[in-house]
């Protein structure tokens, strides 16, 4: 379980989010939605341990996050940034092998167990068939699955994803989010992800938090949170919900 108690987050004395009180259950797909600058990435960085709260505390399985060493944290949690670049043209398998670093001593070679875990991560993300290809030769959707395989090779309990569908076309958006939900169910992963598309959030996440102007406006199941008056409050845009669970913008509020 991930728990935030009276958390305040910011940079260089500037407050970005305050009064955060959230609980995210094991095996849950939890979404973060809100306009640009609402603090979604900031919140993910705090849960990953990369950003220390200005106030309050974040707990992972009843342990305060700041009590975990970087190596302990890497064994519990994997985080993928919105923009991932690779300056070396590694093969897919070589990249996914990096996920085993938190489980090995420095300079220790990969064991048979490591190789089995890597192969399983490749298979789960449907990247095994091109594991010998270089990362630069892949499409955006294929690369996104490789980064996901890298994270799974860490064997984390928690997976943090910042805009995992950014720059992907509609097919790959559905493919990646469907895969993430499948992995959460079969691997008992707790997933926290930020999304811009409210229609995708409505369809794929179990619960979510709507962020705006430095706070959580509402949290809960998508049907209860993503209602027109709250979306207008957060985004300053009038919307209408269509039959079949799709929102359409009707103008600036």
N, C-alpha and C positions, 0 to 999 in steps of 0.2 A: 504494500500500500504506500502511496505517496500522500503526505499530508502537509499542508501549508497553514501555519497559525500566525495570524496578524502580521503578515509579511509586507514589507515595504521594499521596493526595488528602484534603483536609479543609477546614474553615473555622475561622478564628480560633484556630489552634493545635490544634483538635480533629481527630483522624484519623478519616476515614470509610472509606477503602479503602487497603490497603497491599500491597506486593509484587506489583503488577500487571505481568505480562509476557504480552502478547497480540500476535498478528499477524493482521491482517484483510486478505485478498487483494483485488486489484482485481476488480470485478464480483461480489463476494460479498454475499449478504444475511446479515448477522451479527446474531444476537439477544442481548439482555441480559435475563435472567430472574432473579427472586429476590423475596423478600418485601418488603413496604413497609419503607423505611428501609435497604435493603441497599446502596444506592449507585448504582443504575442511572442516575438523572438526574444525579448528581454526575459519573459517568464520561462521560456524553454532553456535559456542559458542559466538561469538560476536553478532550475530543477536538475540540470546537468552538472552543477557544481562549479561552472565557469564564472559565475557572478555571485558574489556573497550578498545576502540581504542587508539592507541598511537597518532594518529592524525585523523582529519576529524570527521564526525558525521554520526550516523545511526538514521533514522527516522521511526517511526511506526505510520501511519495515521497522518502525519505532526507533531507529537510530538517526540522530541529527546528521545531516549531510556533511557538515564541517568536521565530523568526527571520523570520517572515512578517508583513508589515504587515497591518492590518485589511482593506485593499482587496484585497491579494493573497490573503488567506485567504477573502474573500467570493467570489473568482473560482474558488476550488478547492472550496469546501465550503458547503453550505446546511444550516441547522438549523431544525427546526420544534419549538417547545415544545408541551407537552401541552395547555395552555390558551392559545388565541389569541383575542384580542378586537379588534374594530375599532370605534372610537368614531364614525367617519365612515361614512356610508352610501354608500361608493364602489361603482361598478359592478365586476363581476367582472374585466373587462378592465383597468380602472384599477388594481386591486390587483395583477394579474399583471404590469403594466408596471413596478411597483416592483422586480421582480427584475432589471431591467436597470441599476439604479443603480451596481453595482460596475464596470460596463463603460463608463460615461460620465463625462465631466467635469461638474463642477457647472454647472447651468443648460443643459447641452447637450440639444438636442431629440432625440427618438427618431428613429433613422435607418430606412431601409427594411429594413435587416438586423435591427434591433431588432424592428420590427413583425412580420417573418417569424418570428423566434424566439418571440415572444409568442404568435402564432397557433398555432405548432406545439405549444407547451406546453399551450395550451388544448385543442387537438385530441387530444393524447396522454392527457390526463386526462378526456376526454369532457365538457368544460365549455364548449366553443365554442358549443354551441347556446343557452346562456343567458348568454353573455358580456356582454350589455347589461343584464342584471338587476342589482339592487343586492344586496350581500352579505347584508343583513338579511332579504331575502325568501327565502333559501335554507334548505333543511333541513340538519341536522347533517352528513349524509353528503355532500351537495353542497358544503357549505363546506369539508369536509376535502379534497375534490378540488381546490378552488380554492387552498387553501394549498399543496397539492402542485404545482399549476401554477405558483404564485409561485416556489417553490423551483427548479423545472425551468427557469424563465426565466433564472435565474442561470447556467445551463450549468455546474453543478458537476460535479466528479469524485466527490465524496462527499456523501451525503445522510444526515443524522442526524435521527431521528424519535423523539420521546419519547411513548410510548403513542399511536400513531396511530389505534388503534381505541377509545380511551376514549369513553364515552357514545354509542357506535354500536350499533345492533341487529345481530343475527347476520348478516343479509343484507349490510349495509354493511361489517361487519368483513371478511367474505370478499371483498367487492368491492374494498375499499381494499388489502388485503394482496395479492390477486391482481394488482392493477394495479402495486403496488410491485415485485413479483417480475418482472413483465413488463418494466417499465422498466429494472430492473437488468440483465436479459438483453439487451434491444434497444439500450439507451443506454450500456451498459458502465459503469453506475453502481455504486459501492461503497455499500452501504446498511448503516447500523448503527441498529437500532431496539430500544427496550425494549418488553416485553410482559408483561402480568400473566397472560394465559391460556396455560397450558402446552400445551393442545391446539392452539391456533393456532401456537405456536412449533414444535411437533412437525411440523405440516403445512407451514409456509411458509418457514422459515429454512434456510439451507445449513449453518451452524454456529452455535453459541451458547456463552455463558459463563453459568454458574450462580453467582450472587453470594449470599453470606450472611455475616453477622457480620464485615464488613470485609475479606473476601477472596474470591477466586475459588475455589469448591469444585472445579469441573471445567469444562473447555471441550473442545469437539469437535463431532462431528455429533450431532443431537438424540437418535438412538436410543441412543447410548452415554452421553450425559450425563443425559437424563431417564429415569432408572431409579428404581424405588420407594424404594430405600434412600437415594439422594442427595436425592430430594424430601423424604423424611421428615427428613433431616438439616438441610435448609435451611428448611423450612416447619413442621416439628414436626407434621405431619399424615400419617397413614397413607393411602396411595393404592393403587389397583389399576389396572393397565392392561388395558383391554378390547380385544377383537378389533376391528380397524378404527381403531386408534391414537387411543383416547380414554382419559383418566384419570378415575377416579371416586374422590372422597374417602370414606374409610371411618371417619374419626374422628380425634380429636386424639391425637398420639403421646405 
